[in-house]
Amino acid sequence: MEEQASGTAMDFATQLVELSRVIVDIFKSGSLERLPDMNRIVKEMHRLQHGSEDTAMQTIDVEANVIYSNFDMLVKVLKTAESDSDLPSLQSAVNKFLHNINEAAVNIAAMFGLV
């Protein structure tokens, strides 16, 4: 990436770090209570990245879309649960989507030189 990161890239990286923290919390607790935080973060990431002419933001497009699409699928899967008792049967799908999001976040962090 560029030696001097743009403000947009820095803001995106901040959201990326926060997203990683939320994912860790979800995996540690096994609870989806932080899902609204995750939703807010993913929306902000999309806002920062979508339509940006910043080279760094264009470079991460594929991985960012992995985050957005997997989050959308995670929400859709959770909406199929009719009650909290249905959640254990959906756990494998939830874990897979979270894993995909986390892997894409790590890949973007590597592109930004954060890891």
PDB file as gemmi writes it, atoms N, CA and C in Angstrom:
CRYST1    1.000    1.000    1.000  90.00  90.00  90.00 P 1                      
ATOM      1  N   MET A   1       0.841  -1.190   0.000  1.00  0.00           N  
ATOM      2  CA  MET A   1       0.000   0.000   0.000  1.00  0.00           C  
ATOM      3  C   MET A   1       0.886   1.254   0.000  1.00  0.00           C  
ATOM      4  N   GLU A   2       0.248   2.358  -0.145  1.00  0.00           N  
ATOM      5  CA  GLU A   2       0.960   3.633  -0.194  1.00  0.00           C  
ATOM      6  C   GLU A   2       1.663   3.889   1.128  1.00  0.00           C  
ATOM      7  N   GLU A   3       2.796   4.604   1.051  1.00  0.00           N  
ATOM      8  CA  GLU A   3       3.537   4.909   2.269  1.00  0.00           C  
ATOM      9  C   GLU A   3       2.702   5.774   3.211  1.00  0.00           C  
ATOM     10  N   GLN A   4       2.025   6.743   2.665  1.00  0.00           N  
ATOM     11  CA  GLN A   4       1.201   7.638   3.467  1.00  0.00           C  
ATOM     12  C   GLN A   4      -0.259   7.241   3.289  1.00  0.00           C  
ATOM     13  N   ALA A   5      -0.863   6.701   4.324  1.00  0.00           N  
ATOM     14  CA  ALA A   5      -2.250   6.253   4.236  1.00  0.00           C  
ATOM     15  C   ALA A   5      -3.187   7.451   4.232  1.00  0.00           C  
ATOM     16  N   SER A   6      -4.251   7.330   3.440  1.00  0.00           N  
ATOM     17  CA  SER A   6      -5.243   8.401   3.389  1.00  0.00           C  
ATOM     18  C   SER A   6      -6.102   8.357   4.648  1.00  0.00           C  
ATOM     19  N   GLY A   7      -6.825   9.430   4.863  1.00  0.00           N  
ATOM     20  CA  GLY A   7      -7.744   9.475   5.998  1.00  0.00           C  
ATOM     21  C   GLY A   7      -8.812   8.402   5.891  1.00  0.00           C  
ATOM     22  N   THR A   8      -9.296   8.157   4.689  1.00  0.00           N  
ATOM     23  CA  THR A   8     -10.310   7.123   4.477  1.00  0.00           C  
ATOM     24  C   THR A   8      -9.751   5.756   4.824  1.00  0.00           C  
ATOM     25  N   ALA A   9      -8.533   5.476   4.378  1.00  0.00           N  
ATOM     26  CA  ALA A   9      -7.909   4.185   4.683  1.00  0.00           C  
ATOM     27  C   ALA A   9      -7.684   4.032   6.183  1.00  0.00           C  
ATOM     28  N   MET A  10      -7.284   5.098   6.830  1.00  0.00           N  
ATOM     29  CA  MET A  10      -7.070   5.043   8.289  1.00  0.00           C  
ATOM     30  C   MET A  10      -8.387   4.808   9.026  1.00  0.00           C  
ATOM     31  N   ASP A  11      -9.444   5.488   8.594  1.00  0.00           N  
ATOM     32  CA  ASP A  11     -10.760   5.281   9.210  1.00  0.00           C  
ATOM     33  C   ASP A  11     -11.248   3.856   8.978  1.00  0.00           C  
ATOM     34  N   PHE A  12     -11.022   3.345   7.776  1.00  0.00           N  
ATOM     35  CA  PHE A  12     -11.418   1.975   7.461  1.00  0.00           C  
ATOM     36  C   PHE A  12     -10.637   0.999   8.333  1.00  0.00           C  
ATOM     37  N   ALA A  13      -9.339   1.230   8.481  1.00  0.00           N  
ATOM     38  CA  ALA A  13      -8.498   0.359   9.313  1.00  0.00           C  
ATOM     39  C   ALA A  13      -8.968   0.373  10.762  1.00  0.00           C  
ATOM     40  N   THR A  14      -9.385   1.522  11.249  1.00  0.00           N  
ATOM     41  CA  THR A  14      -9.920   1.620  12.614  1.00  0.00           C  
ATOM     42  C   THR A  14     -11.168   0.756  12.751  1.00  0.00           C  
ATOM     43  N   GLN A  15     -12.050   0.820  11.772  1.00  0.00           N  
ATOM     44  CA  GLN A  15     -13.261   0.001  11.795  1.00  0.00           C  
ATOM     45  C   GLN A  15     -12.914  -1.482  11.698  1.00  0.00           C  
ATOM     46  N   LEU A  16     -11.893  -1.794  10.920  1.00  0.00           N  
ATOM     47  CA  LEU A  16     -11.449  -3.173  10.753  1.00  0.00           C  
ATOM     48  C   LEU A  16     -10.970  -3.759  12.083  1.00  0.00           C  
ATOM     49  N   VAL A  17     -10.217  -2.970  12.833  1.00  0.00           N  
ATOM     50  CA  VAL A  17      -9.743  -3.406  14.149  1.00  0.00           C  
ATOM     51  C   VAL A  17     -10.931  -3.625  15.088  1.00  0.00           C  
ATOM     52  N   GLU A  18     -11.877  -2.706  15.068  1.00  0.00           N  
ATOM     53  CA  GLU A  18     -13.065  -2.841  15.914  1.00  0.00           C  
ATOM     54  C   GLU A  18     -13.880  -4.072  15.516  1.00  0.00           C  
ATOM     55  N   LEU A  19     -14.004  -4.330  14.223  1.00  0.00           N  
ATOM     56  CA  LEU A  19     -14.711  -5.515  13.750  1.00  0.00           C  
ATOM     57  C   LEU A  19     -14.041  -6.779  14.295  1.00  0.00           C  
ATOM     58  N   SER A  20     -12.734  -6.814  14.244  1.00  0.00           N  
ATOM     59  CA  SER A  20     -12.003  -7.977  14.760  1.00  0.00           C  
ATOM     60  C   SER A  20     -12.254  -8.176  16.247  1.00  0.00           C  
ATOM     61  N   ARG A  21     -12.303  -7.093  16.996  1.00  0.00           N  
ATOM     62  CA  ARG A  21     -12.594  -7.184  18.442  1.00  0.00           C  
ATOM     63  C   ARG A  21     -13.983  -7.765  18.693  1.00  0.00           C  
ATOM     64  N   VAL A  22     -14.950  -7.317  17.915  1.00  0.00           N  
ATOM     65  CA  VAL A  22     -16.317  -7.808  18.078  1.00  0.00           C  
ATOM     66  C   VAL A  22     -16.380  -9.300  17.746  1.00  0.00           C  
ATOM     67  N   ILE A  23     -15.718  -9.704  16.669  1.00  0.00           N  
ATOM     68  CA  ILE A  23     -15.721 -11.125  16.300  1.00  0.00           C  
ATOM     69  C   ILE A  23     -15.088 -11.966  17.403  1.00  0.00           C  
ATOM     70  N   VAL A  24     -13.985 -11.497  17.952  1.00  0.00           N  
ATOM     71  CA  VAL A  24     -13.344 -12.224  19.064  1.00  0.00           C  
ATOM     72  C   VAL A  24     -14.306 -12.332  20.237  1.00  0.00           C  
ATOM     73  N   ASP A  25     -14.981 -11.242  20.567  1.00  0.00           N  
ATOM     74  CA  ASP A  25     -15.957 -11.267  21.676  1.00  0.00           C  
ATOM     75  C   ASP A  25     -17.073 -12.278  21.412  1.00  0.00           C  
ATOM     76  N   ILE A  26     -17.552 -12.319  20.193  1.00  0.00           N  
ATOM     77  CA  ILE A  26     -18.628 -13.259  19.849  1.00  0.00           C  
ATOM     78  C   ILE A  26     -18.141 -14.693  19.989  1.00  0.00           C  
ATOM     79  N   PHE A  27     -16.947 -14.968  19.482  1.00  0.00           N  
ATOM     80  CA  PHE A  27     -16.418 -16.334  19.591  1.00  0.00           C  
ATOM     81  C   PHE A  27     -16.138 -16.707  21.047  1.00  0.00           C  
ATOM     82  N   LYS A  28     -15.605 -15.767  21.840  1.00  0.00           N  
ATOM     83  CA  LYS A  28     -15.310 -16.053  23.251  1.00  0.00           C  
ATOM     84  C   LYS A  28     -16.579 -16.307  24.053  1.00  0.00           C  
ATOM     85  N   SER A  29     -17.580 -15.476  23.832  1.00  0.00           N  
ATOM     86  CA  SER A  29     -18.798 -15.555  24.644  1.00  0.00           C  
ATOM     87  C   SER A  29     -19.808 -16.552  24.090  1.00  0.00           C  
ATOM     88  N   GLY A  30     -19.737 -16.817  22.793  1.00  0.00           N  
ATOM     89  CA  GLY A  30     -20.739 -17.668  22.169  1.00  0.00           C  
ATOM     90  C   GLY A  30     -22.082 -16.972  22.048  1.00  0.00           C  
ATOM     91  N   SER A  31     -22.091 -15.683  22.332  1.00  0.00           N  
ATOM     92  CA  SER A  31     -23.325 -14.901  22.322  1.00  0.00           C  
ATOM     93  C   SER A  31     -23.306 -13.925  21.149  1.00  0.00           C  
ATOM     94  N   LEU A  32     -24.472 -13.688  20.606  1.00  0.00           N  
ATOM     95  CA  LEU A  32     -24.595 -12.756  19.488  1.00  0.00           C  
ATOM     96  C   LEU A  32     -25.048 -11.369  19.935  1.00  0.00           C  
ATOM     97  N   GLU A  33     -24.883 -11.068  21.210  1.00  0.00           N  
ATOM     98  CA  GLU A  33     -25.311  -9.771  21.737  1.00  0.00           C  
ATOM     99  C   GLU A  33     -24.617  -8.596  21.053  1.00  0.00           C  
ATOM    100  N   ARG A  34     -23.419  -8.814  20.531  1.00  0.00           N  
ATOM    101  CA  ARG A  34     -22.670  -7.719  19.895  1.00  0.00           C  
ATOM    102  C   ARG A  34     -22.957  -7.608  18.404  1.00  0.00           C  
ATOM    103  N   LEU A  35     -23.916  -8.378  17.926  1.00  0.00           N  
ATOM    104  CA  LEU A  35     -24.261  -8.315  16.508  1.00  0.00           C  
ATOM    105  C   LEU A  35     -24.676  -6.909  16.065  1.00  0.00           C  
ATOM    106  N   PRO A  36     -25.432  -6.153  16.868  1.00  0.00           N  
ATOM    107  CA  PRO A  36     -25.737  -4.778  16.453  1.00  0.00           C  
ATOM    108  C   PRO A  36     -24.479  -3.914  16.293  1.00  0.00           C  
ATOM    109  N   ASP A  37     -23.468  -4.140  17.152  1.00  0.00           N  
ATOM    110  CA  ASP A  37     -22.199  -3.420  16.993  1.00  0.00           C  
ATOM    111  C   ASP A  37     -21.545  -3.803  15.675  1.00  0.00           C  
ATOM    112  N   MET A  38     -21.570  -5.087  15.380  1.00  0.00           N  
ATOM    113  CA  MET A  38     -20.990  -5.588  14.145  1.00  0.00           C  
ATOM    114  C   MET A  38     -21.708  -4.972  12.940  1.00  0.00           C  
ATOM    115  N   ASN A  39     -22.999  -4.878  13.006  1.00  0.00           N  
ATOM    116  CA  ASN A  39     -23.797  -4.279  11.935  1.00  0.00           C  
ATOM    117  C   ASN A  39     -23.379  -2.823  11.712  1.00  0.00           C  
ATOM    118  N   ARG A  40     -23.247  -2.084  12.792  1.00  0.00           N  
ATOM    119  CA  ARG A  40     -22.847  -0.677  12.697  1.00  0.00           C  
ATOM    120  C   ARG A  40     -21.462  -0.557  12.050  1.00  0.00           C  
ATOM    121  N   ILE A  41     -20.535  -1.408  12.465  1.00  0.00           N  
ATOM    122  CA  ILE A  41     -19.166  -1.364  11.943  1.00  0.00           C  
ATOM    123  C   ILE A  41     -19.136  -1.711  10.461  1.00  0.00           C  
ATOM    124  N   VAL A  42     -19.826  -2.776  10.073  1.00  0.00           N  
ATOM    125  CA  VAL A  42     -19.831  -3.192   8.672  1.00  0.00           C  
ATOM    126  C   VAL A  42     -20.466  -2.110   7.793  1.00  0.00           C  
ATOM    127  N   LYS A  43     -21.527  -1.490   8.279  1.00  0.00           N  
ATOM    128  CA  LYS A  43     -22.142  -0.395   7.509  1.00  0.00           C  
ATOM    129  C   LYS A  43     -21.175   0.772   7.337  1.00  0.00           C  
ATOM    130  N   GLU A  44     -20.435   1.094   8.393  1.00  0.00           N  
ATOM    131  CA  GLU A  44     -19.465   2.190   8.308  1.00  0.00           C  
ATOM    132  C   GLU A  44     -18.320   1.821   7.358  1.00  0.00           C  
ATOM    133  N   MET A  45     -17.870   0.585   7.397  1.00  0.00           N  
ATOM    134  CA  MET A  45     -16.826   0.142   6.476  1.00  0.00           C  
ATOM    135  C   MET A  45     -17.306   0.278   5.035  1.00  0.00           C  
ATOM    136  N   HIS A  46     -18.523  -0.154   4.793  1.00  0.00           N  
ATOM    137  CA  HIS A  46     -19.090  -0.062   3.445  1.00  0.00           C  
ATOM    138  C   HIS A  46     -19.196   1.397   3.010  1.00  0.00           C  
ATOM    139  N   ARG A  47     -19.654   2.247   3.908  1.00  0.00           N  
ATOM    140  CA  ARG A  47     -19.779   3.672   3.586  1.00  0.00           C  
ATOM    141  C   ARG A  47     -18.424   4.266   3.200  1.00  0.00           C  
ATOM    142  N   LEU A  48     -17.397   3.916   3.957  1.00  0.00           N  
ATOM    143  CA  LEU A  48     -16.064   4.446   3.679  1.00  0.00           C  
ATOM    144  C   LEU A  48     -15.499   3.923   2.359  1.00  0.00           C  
ATOM    145  N   GLN A  49     -15.753   2.667   2.082  1.00  0.00           N  
ATOM    146  CA  GLN A  49     -15.133   2.025   0.929  1.00  0.00           C  
ATOM    147  C   GLN A  49     -15.921   2.195  -0.360  1.00  0.00           C  
ATOM    148  N   HIS A  50     -17.228   2.172  -0.272  1.00  0.00           N  
ATOM    149  CA  HIS A  50     -18.086   2.196  -1.455  1.00  0.00           C  
ATOM    150  C   HIS A  50     -17.903   3.491  -2.241  1.00  0.00           C  
ATOM    151  N   GLY A  51     -17.516   3.344  -3.488  1.00  0.00           N  
ATOM    152  CA  GLY A  51     -17.378   4.504  -4.356  1.00  0.00           C  
ATOM    153  C   GLY A  51     -16.142   5.343  -4.123  1.00  0.00           C  
ATOM    154  N   SER A  52     -15.293   4.935  -3.187  1.00  0.00           N  
ATOM    155  CA  SER A  52     -14.083   5.699  -2.915  1.00  0.00           C  
ATOM    156  C   SER A  52     -13.131   5.598  -4.091  1.00  0.00           C  
ATOM    157  N   GLU A  53     -12.480   6.694  -4.389  1.00  0.00           N  
ATOM    158  CA  GLU A  53     -11.479   6.685  -5.458  1.00  0.00           C  
ATOM    159  C   GLU A  53     -10.077   6.493  -4.900  1.00  0.00           C  
ATOM    160  N   ASP A  54      -9.988   6.300  -3.600  1.00  0.00           N  
ATOM    161  CA  ASP A  54      -8.721   6.032  -2.931  1.00  0.00           C  
ATOM    162  C   ASP A  54      -8.184   4.680  -3.421  1.00  0.00           C  
ATOM    163  N   THR A  55      -6.955   4.663  -3.862  1.00  0.00           N  
ATOM    164  CA  THR A  55      -6.347   3.445  -4.387  1.00  0.00           C  
ATOM    165  C   THR A  55      -6.398   2.312  -3.363  1.00  0.00           C  
ATOM    166  N   ALA A  56      -6.135   2.618  -2.107  1.00  0.00           N  
ATOM    167  CA  ALA A  56      -6.154   1.594  -1.063  1.00  0.00           C  
ATOM    168  C   ALA A  56      -7.542   0.978  -0.939  1.00  0.00           C  
ATOM    169  N   MET A  57      -8.564   1.799  -1.042  1.00  0.00           N  
ATOM    170  CA  MET A  57      -9.939   1.307  -0.920  1.00  0.00           C  
ATOM    171  C   MET A  57     -10.326   0.450  -2.122  1.00  0.00           C  
ATOM    172  N   GLN A  58      -9.794   0.773  -3.284  1.00  0.00           N  
ATOM    173  CA  GLN A  58     -10.070  -0.027  -4.477  1.00  0.00           C  
ATOM    174  C   GLN A  58      -9.326  -1.356  -4.429  1.00  0.00           C  
ATOM    175  N   THR A  59      -8.136  -1.350  -3.857  1.00  0.00           N  
ATOM    176  CA  THR A  59      -7.318  -2.555  -3.762  1.00  0.00           C  
ATOM    177  C   THR A  59      -7.970  -3.623  -2.890  1.00  0.00           C  
ATOM    178  N   ILE A  60      -8.698  -3.212  -1.883  1.00  0.00           N  
ATOM    179  CA  ILE A  60      -9.296  -4.165  -0.940  1.00  0.00           C  
ATOM    180  C   ILE A  60     -10.716  -4.558  -1.327  1.00  0.00           C  
ATOM    181  N   ASP A  61     -11.169  -4.153  -2.489  1.00  0.00           N  
ATOM    182  CA  ASP A  61     -12.553  -4.359  -2.892  1.00  0.00           C  
ATOM    183  C   ASP A  61     -13.019  -5.807  -2.774  1.00  0.00           C  
ATOM    184  N   VAL A  62     -12.241  -6.752  -3.256  1.00  0.00           N  
ATOM    185  CA  VAL A  62     -12.655  -8.161  -3.235  1.00  0.00           C  
ATOM    186  C   VAL A  62     -12.831  -8.645  -1.800  1.00  0.00           C  
ATOM    187  N   GLU A  63     -11.838  -8.384  -0.958  1.00  0.00           N  
ATOM    188  CA  GLU A  63     -11.915  -8.837   0.438  1.00  0.00           C  
ATOM    189  C   GLU A  63     -13.016  -8.105   1.204  1.00  0.00           C  
ATOM    190  N   ALA A  64     -13.194  -6.823   0.923  1.00  0.00           N  
ATOM    191  CA  ALA A  64     -14.260  -6.068   1.589  1.00  0.00           C  
ATOM    192  C   ALA A  64     -15.620  -6.649   1.221  1.00  0.00           C  
ATOM    193  N   ASN A  65     -15.779  -7.030  -0.037  1.00  0.00           N  
ATOM    194  CA  ASN A  65     -17.048  -7.635  -0.462  1.00  0.00           C  
ATOM    195  C   ASN A  65     -17.291  -8.983   0.211  1.00  0.00           C  
ATOM    196  N   VAL A  66     -16.229  -9.701   0.545  1.00  0.00           N  
ATOM    197  CA  VAL A  66     -16.378 -10.946   1.318  1.00  0.00           C  
ATOM    198  C   VAL A  66     -16.988 -10.613   2.680  1.00  0.00           C  
ATOM    199  N   ILE A  67     -16.513  -9.557   3.309  1.00  0.00           N  
ATOM    200  CA  ILE A  67     -17.064  -9.144   4.606  1.00  0.00           C  
ATOM    201  C   ILE A  67     -18.534  -8.782   4.456  1.00  0.00           C  
ATOM    202  N   TYR A  68     -18.846  -7.931   3.488  1.00  0.00           N  
ATOM    203  CA  TYR A  68     -20.227  -7.474   3.329  1.00  0.00           C  
ATOM    204  C   TYR A  68     -21.181  -8.624   3.006  1.00  0.00           C  
ATOM    205  N   SER A  69     -20.801  -9.476   2.076  1.00  0.00           N  
ATOM    206  CA  SER A  69     -21.702 -10.554   1.667  1.00  0.00           C  
ATOM    207  C   SER A  69     -21.871 -11.602   2.762  1.00  0.00           C  
ATOM    208  N   ASN A  70     -20.802 -11.909   3.491  1.00  0.00           N  
ATOM    209  CA  ASN A  70     -20.924 -12.886   4.572  1.00  0.00           C  
ATOM    210  C   ASN A  70     -21.730 -12.325   5.734  1.00  0.00           C  
ATOM    211  N   PHE A  71     -21.605 -11.030   5.988  1.00  0.00           N  
ATOM    212  CA  PHE A  71     -22.427 -10.435   7.039  1.00  0.00           C  
ATOM    213  C   PHE A  71     -23.893 -10.467   6.637  1.00  0.00           C  
ATOM    214  N   ASP A  72     -24.181 -10.153   5.379  1.00  0.00           N  
ATOM    215  CA  ASP A  72     -25.568 -10.215   4.895  1.00  0.00           C  
ATOM    216  C   ASP A  72     -26.135 -11.627   5.045  1.00  0.00           C  
ATOM    217  N   MET A  73     -25.336 -12.628   4.698  1.00  0.00           N  
ATOM    218  CA  MET A  73     -25.788 -14.018   4.823  1.00  0.00           C  
ATOM    219  C   MET A  73     -25.975 -14.405   6.287  1.00  0.00           C  
ATOM    220  N   LEU A  74     -25.094 -13.930   7.148  1.00  0.00           N  
ATOM    221  CA  LEU A  74     -25.225 -14.191   8.585  1.00  0.00           C  
ATOM    222  C   LEU A  74     -26.553 -13.666   9.094  1.00  0.00           C  
ATOM    223  N   VAL A  75     -26.891 -12.460   8.716  1.00  0.00           N  
ATOM    224  CA  VAL A  75     -28.165 -11.863   9.134  1.00  0.00           C  
ATOM    225  C   VAL A  75     -29.341 -12.657   8.574  1.00  0.00           C  
ATOM    226  N   LYS A  76     -29.259 -13.050   7.327  1.00  0.00           N  
ATOM    227  CA  LYS A  76     -30.348 -13.833   6.710  1.00  0.00           C  
ATOM    228  C   LYS A  76     -30.536 -15.162   7.424  1.00  0.00           C  
ATOM    229  N   VAL A  77     -29.439 -15.832   7.756  1.00  0.00           N  
ATOM    230  CA  VAL A  77     -29.538 -17.107   8.468  1.00  0.00           C  
ATOM    231  C   VAL A  77     -30.182 -16.901   9.838  1.00  0.00           C  
ATOM    232  N   LEU A  78     -29.763 -15.854  10.533  1.00  0.00           N  
ATOM    233  CA  LEU A  78     -30.323 -15.602  11.861  1.00  0.00           C  
ATOM    234  C   LEU A  78     -31.801 -15.242  11.795  1.00  0.00           C  
ATOM    235  N   LYS A  79     -32.202 -14.600  10.718  1.00  0.00           N  
ATOM    236  CA  LYS A  79     -33.618 -14.254  10.563  1.00  0.00           C  
ATOM    237  C   LYS A  79     -34.488 -15.487  10.334  1.00  0.00           C  
ATOM    238  N   THR A  80     -33.880 -16.596   9.901  1.00  0.00           N  
ATOM    239  CA  THR A  80     -34.661 -17.819   9.694  1.00  0.00           C  
ATOM    240  C   THR A  80     -35.001 -18.498  11.024  1.00  0.00           C  
ATOM    241  N   ALA A  81     -34.279 -18.120  12.079  1.00  0.00           N  
ATOM    242  CA  ALA A  81     -34.559 -18.708  13.395  1.00  0.00           C  
ATOM    243  C   ALA A  81     -35.889 -18.165  13.900  1.00  0.00           C  
ATOM    244  N   GLU A  82     -36.783 -19.058  14.217  1.00  0.00           N  
ATOM    245  CA  GLU A  82     -38.090 -18.639  14.709  1.00  0.00           C  
ATOM    246  C   GLU A  82     -38.064 -18.351  16.201  1.00  0.00           C  
ATOM    247  N   SER A  83     -37.100 -18.950  16.896  1.00  0.00           N  
ATOM    248  CA  SER A  83     -36.962 -18.710  18.331  1.00  0.00           C  
ATOM    249  C   SER A  83     -35.505 -18.904  18.714  1.00  0.00           C  
ATOM    250  N   ASP A  84     -35.171 -18.527  19.944  1.00  0.00           N  
ATOM    251  CA  ASP A  84     -33.801 -18.713  20.427  1.00  0.00           C  
ATOM    252  C   ASP A  84     -33.404 -20.181  20.458  1.00  0.00           C  
ATOM    253  N   SER A  85     -34.381 -21.069  20.564  1.00  0.00           N  
ATOM    254  CA  SER A  85     -34.062 -22.497  20.600  1.00  0.00           C  
ATOM    255  C   SER A  85     -33.575 -23.010  19.243  1.00  0.00           C  
ATOM    256  N   ASP A  86     -33.835 -22.256  18.168  1.00  0.00           N  
ATOM    257  CA  ASP A  86     -33.361 -22.633  16.841  1.00  0.00           C  
ATOM    258  C   ASP A  86     -31.883 -22.276  16.621  1.00  0.00           C  
ATOM    259  N   LEU A  87     -31.357 -21.369  17.439  1.00  0.00           N  
ATOM    260  CA  LEU A  87     -29.995 -20.883  17.225  1.00  0.00           C  
ATOM    261  C   LEU A  87     -28.929 -21.971  17.280  1.00  0.00           C  
ATOM    262  N   PRO A  88     -28.994 -22.943  18.199  1.00  0.00           N  
ATOM    263  CA  PRO A  88     -27.950 -23.977  18.185  1.00  0.00           C  
ATOM    264  C   PRO A  88     -27.867 -24.734  16.861  1.00  0.00           C  
ATOM    265  N   SER A  89     -28.981 -24.945  16.208  1.00  0.00           N  
ATOM    266  CA  SER A  89     -28.946 -25.656  14.930  1.00  0.00           C  
ATOM    267  C   SER A  89     -28.335 -24.798  13.822  1.00  0.00           C  
ATOM    268  N   LEU A  90     -28.316 -23.512  14.004  1.00  0.00           N  
ATOM    269  CA  LEU A  90     -27.745 -22.594  13.019  1.00  0.00           C  
ATOM    270  C   LEU A  90     -26.290 -22.242  13.333  1.00  0.00           C  
ATOM    271  N   GLN A  91     -25.799 -22.722  14.454  1.00  0.00           N  
ATOM    272  CA  GLN A  91     -24.466 -22.327  14.940  1.00  0.00           C  
ATOM    273  C   GLN A  91     -23.355 -22.590  13.932  1.00  0.00           C  
ATOM    274  N   SER A  92     -23.403 -23.701  13.236  1.00  0.00           N  
ATOM    275  CA  SER A  92     -22.363 -24.025  12.258  1.00  0.00           C  
ATOM    276  C   SER A  92     -22.310 -22.984  11.144  1.00  0.00           C  
ATOM    277  N   ALA A  93     -23.473 -22.595  10.650  1.00  0.00           N  
ATOM    278  CA  ALA A  93     -23.523 -21.575   9.599  1.00  0.00           C  
ATOM    279  C   ALA A  93     -23.028 -20.230  10.125  1.00  0.00           C  
ATOM    280  N   VAL A  94     -23.465 -19.864  11.318  1.00  0.00           N  
ATOM    281  CA  VAL A  94     -23.035 -18.606  11.936  1.00  0.00           C  
ATOM    282  C   VAL A  94     -21.518 -18.596  12.079  1.00  0.00           C  
ATOM    283  N   ASN A  95     -20.959 -19.686  12.583  1.00  0.00           N  
ATOM    284  CA  ASN A  95     -19.508 -19.770  12.761  1.00  0.00           C  
ATOM    285  C   ASN A  95     -18.764 -19.658  11.435  1.00  0.00           C  
ATOM    286  N   LYS A  96     -19.298 -20.280  10.394  1.00  0.00           N  
ATOM    287  CA  LYS A  96     -18.658 -20.228   9.079  1.00  0.00           C  
ATOM    288  C   LYS A  96     -18.645 -18.801   8.533  1.00  0.00           C  
ATOM    289  N   PHE A  97     -19.773 -18.105   8.642  1.00  0.00           N  
ATOM    290  CA  PHE A  97     -19.830 -16.726   8.152  1.00  0.00           C  
ATOM    291  C   PHE A  97     -18.890 -15.826   8.952  1.00  0.00           C  
ATOM    292  N   LEU A  98     -18.862 -16.007  10.277  1.00  0.00           N  
ATOM    293  CA  LEU A  98     -17.949 -15.218  11.107  1.00  0.00           C  
ATOM    294  C   LEU A  98     -16.494 -15.523  10.751  1.00  0.00           C  
ATOM    295  N   HIS A  99     -16.199 -16.787  10.506  1.00  0.00           N  
ATOM    296  CA  HIS A  99     -14.839 -17.172  10.115  1.00  0.00           C  
ATOM    297  C   HIS A  99     -14.454 -16.496   8.798  1.00  0.00           C  
ATOM    298  N   ASN A 100     -15.356 -16.524   7.817  1.00  0.00           N  
ATOM    299  CA  ASN A 100     -15.085 -15.890   6.524  1.00  0.00           C  
ATOM    300  C   ASN A 100     -14.851 -14.387   6.673  1.00  0.00           C  
ATOM    301  N   ILE A 101     -15.661 -13.744   7.504  1.00  0.00           N  
ATOM    302  CA  ILE A 101     -15.511 -12.309   7.748  1.00  0.00           C  
ATOM    303  C   ILE A 101     -14.162 -12.038   8.392  1.00  0.00           C  
ATOM    304  N   ASN A 102     -13.819 -12.845   9.399  1.00  0.00           N  
ATOM    305  CA  ASN A 102     -12.554 -12.661  10.104  1.00  0.00           C  
ATOM    306  C   ASN A 102     -11.364 -12.872   9.168  1.00  0.00           C  
ATOM    307  N   GLU A 103     -11.429 -13.898   8.326  1.00  0.00           N  
ATOM    308  CA  GLU A 103     -10.337 -14.173   7.390  1.00  0.00           C  
ATOM    309  C   GLU A 103     -10.150 -13.008   6.413  1.00  0.00           C  
ATOM    310  N   ALA A 104     -11.251 -12.464   5.907  1.00  0.00           N  
ATOM    311  CA  ALA A 104     -11.165 -11.313   5.000  1.00  0.00           C  
ATOM    312  C   ALA A 104     -10.598 -10.093   5.727  1.00  0.00           C  
ATOM    313  N   ALA A 105     -10.992  -9.902   6.981  1.00  0.00           N  
ATOM    314  CA  ALA A 105     -10.470  -8.782   7.774  1.00  0.00           C  
ATOM    315  C   ALA A 105      -8.952  -8.912   7.958  1.00  0.00           C  
ATOM    316  N   VAL A 106      -8.493 -10.112   8.225  1.00  0.00           N  
ATOM    317  CA  VAL A 106      -7.052 -10.350   8.376  1.00  0.00           C  
ATOM    318  C   VAL A 106      -6.336 -10.088   7.051  1.00  0.00           C  
ATOM    319  N   ASN A 107      -6.925 -10.524   5.947  1.00  0.00           N  
ATOM    320  CA  ASN A 107      -6.324 -10.287   4.633  1.00  0.00           C  
ATOM    321  C   ASN A 107      -6.214  -8.787   4.333  1.00  0.00           C  
ATOM    322  N   ILE A 108      -7.250  -8.035   4.671  1.00  0.00           N  
ATOM    323  CA  ILE A 108      -7.205  -6.577   4.460  1.00  0.00           C  
ATOM    324  C   ILE A 108      -6.169  -5.959   5.373  1.00  0.00           C  
ATOM    325  N   ALA A 109      -6.124  -6.395   6.622  1.00  0.00           N  
ATOM    326  CA  ALA A 109      -5.116  -5.872   7.552  1.00  0.00           C  
ATOM    327  C   ALA A 109      -3.716  -6.111   7.007  1.00  0.00           C  
ATOM    328  N   ALA A 110      -3.489  -7.277   6.403  1.00  0.00           N  
ATOM    329  CA  ALA A 110      -2.185  -7.573   5.808  1.00  0.00           C  
ATOM    330  C   ALA A 110      -1.895  -6.640   4.630  1.00  0.00           C  
ATOM    331  N   MET A 111      -2.932  -6.358   3.831  1.00  0.00           N  
ATOM    332  CA  MET A 111      -2.754  -5.433   2.695  1.00  0.00           C  
ATOM    333  C   MET A 111      -2.390  -4.038   3.181  1.00  0.00           C  
ATOM    334  N   PHE A 112      -2.949  -3.654   4.336  1.00  0.00           N  
ATOM    335  CA  PHE A 112      -2.658  -2.348   4.913  1.00  0.00           C  
ATOM    336  C   PHE A 112      -1.339  -2.345   5.697  1.00  0.00           C  
ATOM    337  N   GLY A 113      -0.718  -3.526   5.817  1.00  0.00           N  
ATOM    338  CA  GLY A 113       0.531  -3.626   6.574  1.00  0.00           C  
ATOM    339  C   GLY A 113       0.339  -3.600   8.073  1.00  0.00           C  
ATOM    340  N   LEU A 114      -0.866  -3.970   8.529  1.00  0.00           N  
ATOM    341  CA  LEU A 114      -1.151  -3.965   9.965  1.00  0.00           C  
ATOM    342  C   LEU A 114      -0.742  -5.274  10.646  1.00  0.00           C  
ATOM    343  N   VAL A 115      -0.594  -6.337   9.863  1.00  0.00           N  
ATOM    344  CA  VAL A 115      -0.169  -7.623  10.429  1.00  0.00           C  
ATOM    345  C   VAL A 115       0.998  -8.179   9.641  1.00  0.00           C  
TER     346      VAL A 115                                                      
END                                                                             
